[in-house]
Amino acid sequence: MDSTSRWRAERTADGSFTLVSPEHGEACHSLAGAWTQARERYARPCRLRERALAGERRLALLDVGTGLGLNLAAAFAELEGTDAALDVLSLELEPDVVRAALALPLGEGGLARVLTPVRSGLAAALATGGGEFALGAGRVRLVFGDARRTLAAEREPALFDAVFLDPFSPKVAPELWQSDFLALVAARMGSRSVLSTYSSAVRVRAALLAVGLSVGLGPRVGAKSSGTLAGRGFELPGFDPRTARRLARKAFPGPNPAPGAESAGPFS
């Protein structure tokens, strides 16, 4: 059996499709709406459009988990009507999920329009085992392999303005949620960079705090609890005091937590 055919297509509540892993049964996107999640969980909270409208002309995005390319499409859609270009480093473990995604229905209306050029670029990059393709005024570099190694090997861009952290869950892909990888990501985030992820796990939030980022509540998508935002230079929706103290204790165990560690909500 072709390995890509083992990925099961599933229609989500907003009409867009996701894929379910043949290895562990997790879906690549929320069943409440794959396209909704891409826009509301990742592209909008990372403030790409806001920065473009403020006059920034070139933005850099780190996309951890290329998957179906929906997050990429949402990011570029956010910049429509602006003068900004987006350069993306998109990291994916293996090509099978991208290959399987190219066989899915495009969807209707606006989704098909923005997803079509992303799919074309991914198909071209896939044919050469990964590579770079133009998208609008920007570009995407698709890199296959273990993100811990591929990100460490990257030298360009020096800093990212936004990070989409969207691997499979900590239960099945723990290596991309551990402090060593999150520290690598944090070191590549600019002074006003925002990271967004679907995970609301205490240990993930505490790990982000421990590597020097402020953390806050991300938006809800469907019935799932709020995700997590992290970064530097923005005020974010904060946690209640009890949750903030719990995160600080977990991030900085011991009798003397790091100064300011309990301010795990809004950025300073």
N, C-alpha and C positions, 0 to 999 in steps of 0.2 A: 504493500500500500504506500502511495505517495505520502511522505511525512506531512505535507501541508494539508492533505485531506483529512487528517486526524483532528484538526482544529474545527470545532463546531461553531457554525454561525448561529447567532441568536438576535432576534429583533428586539430592541429595547422600547420602553414606553413612549419615547418621542418619535418612533418610526425609524430611527437610525439603527445600524447593526453594530454588534460587537462580536468578538471571538472568545470561545471558552477553551482554555488550555487542555490538551489531552493528557498532560502529566499530572495535574493536581485539581482540575475542575474549576479553577477560578476564572472569572471573566476579566477581560482586559479593561472594561469600562462598567460604570454603574448601569444596572438594568433599569433604573429609573429614567435613563436617557443618556446614551453614549455622547451624542453631540451636545446635549445640554450640559453634561459634566465637563466636556472640553472647554466650553465657553465660560461657564459660571464657576468652575472649580479652578481653572488654570489661567486662561487668557485674560479675563477681566480683573481678577484680584491682583495679578502681577503688574497692573497699571501701565501696560505697554501703550495703550492709546493715550492715556493721560500724559505720559512723558513725551509722546510724539506731538501732541497738540501744544505742549509747552515749549516746543522748538527743537527737541533733540532729533537729529537727522539720521543717526545710525545707532541701532540698539542690538545687543547681543543676548541670545537666549541659549541656555543649556536645557536640553530636553532629554531627561533620563527615562527611557522607555518609549521608543518610537511607536511600537505597536501598530495601530491601524492608520496612523497619520492624522487622526482627528484633532489631536492637540496642536499639531503643526498648522493645520488648516484654520483652527480657531485663532491662533496667534496672528497669522497673516490677515485674517478677516478683520481683526481688531484695528489694523493699521490702514485699512481701506479709506481713501479720501484724505490721507495725510501725506506729507512729503517724506516720511521716515522710511528707511530701509531696515530690514531685520536680517541679521546673520545668525544662523542656528547651528549648533553642534548637537546632533541627535544620536544618542547612544542606544544600541539594541544588542541583546546578547546573541541571538541567532537570527538568520534570515527567514526562517520558516514562517514566523508570524506575519512578517511584512508580505511575503509571497502569498500567504493565505488571504491577507486583507485585500490584495489587489483583485481577488475573484469575487468580492462581496458586491451587492448592489450599491450604487452610488448614493441612493436616497433621492429626495426630490427638492426642487426649488433651489433655495440659497445654498443648501448643503452641497448639492451636486456641483454647483458653480464653483465653490471655493475648494472642494475636495479634488476635482478633476486635475488641476495642475499639480497638486501635491502628489497624487497617485502617479502621474506621468513621470515626475522627477524621481520618486521612489523606485519605479520600475526601471528607469535608466541606471540609477545607482546600484540597484540590486543585480543587474546584469553584469556588473563589473566587480561584484563582491563588496560594494560600498564605495562611496565617492561623493563628489560635490555636484550640485545642480542649482541653477538660478531659479529664483521664485520672485516674481515681481522685480523690484529694485534690489532685493536681497539675495541671499544664498543659503543653502542647507548643505551641511556635510553629514552624511550618514556613515557611522562607524560601527562595525560589528565587533563583538567580543565582550569580555568581562569589563563592566564599566569601571571597576576599581583600577584596572590596568590601563584602559584606554584613556580615561580622564587624566590619570597621572602622566601619561605620555604626551598630552596635548600642550602646546605652547601658544596657541592662538584661538580665540582672543585671550588677552591676559586676564580680563575680568568680565563677568556676565552681569547684565542688568536684570535678568529674571531667570528663575530656575523652575522647571516643571519636574517635580519628583514623583514619578508615576510608575514604579516597578510593581511587580506582584507583592502581595502582602508580606509583612515581617515573618509570618508563619512559614511561608514557602520560599521566600527570597531574603532571608535574614541578613545576608552579607551587604545589601545595599541600604540597610537601616542602622547599621552599627556606626559607632563613633568615628572609626578610622575613615570610612568613606564619607560620612557627613562632614568631617573636618576638612577633607579634601575639597568637597563642594563649597563649604563656607570660605575657604581660603581663596576661592575663585569668584566670590561675589563682591560686587562693587559697593560703594558707600551708601547707595540708595537702592540696592538690589532687593527684590522680594522673591522668596521661595514659596511655592504652594504645593501642598500634597493632600491627598484624600485621608491620610491616616490621622486618627485622633488618639492613638495609643499613648498612654502616659510615658512609656519608655522612649517612644520616638520624640515626643515633645521635649522630654528631659534631655535626650541626647543632643537635640538641636540647641538647647540652652547651654549645655555643657561645652559645645564647640565654639561658643562666643556669639551666638545669634540671639536676638530677642524673639519671643514667640507669642503668637496670638491666635484667636479663633478665625478659622477660615469659613467660607460660606457653606451652608447646607445645600445638598443636592438630593432631592427626593426625601425619603424617610431616614436617610443616614444622618448620623450626628455630624456636627460641624467638623470640617477638616482643619488643617493647621497652616498658618502663615508664619514665616520666619524671615529675618533679614536685619537690615540696618537702615536707619534714616527715615522711617515712616512710622506714624502712629497707627497701631492696629487695634481691633476690638480685643479688650483684655479679658482675662479669666477672673472668676470671682476670687476673693482673697484666699479662701481655703485651698482652692485648686492651685493658685500661684505658689503658695507656701509648699504644697506637696511636690510640685515640679522642682522647686528650688532645692528641697531636701534630697530628691532623687538625683538631680543633676550634680549637686555639690554636697555629698554625704560628709558627715563629721560635725563637730560642734561649732565650727566657724565657716558658714557658707560664704561664697565669694561675695564681695561688696555689691549691693544692688541686685543680687540674684533673685530676690523675691519679686522683683518687678518684671515678671515673666509675661505680662500682657503688653501694654503700649510700649512702643520704643521710646527711649529717652531722647 
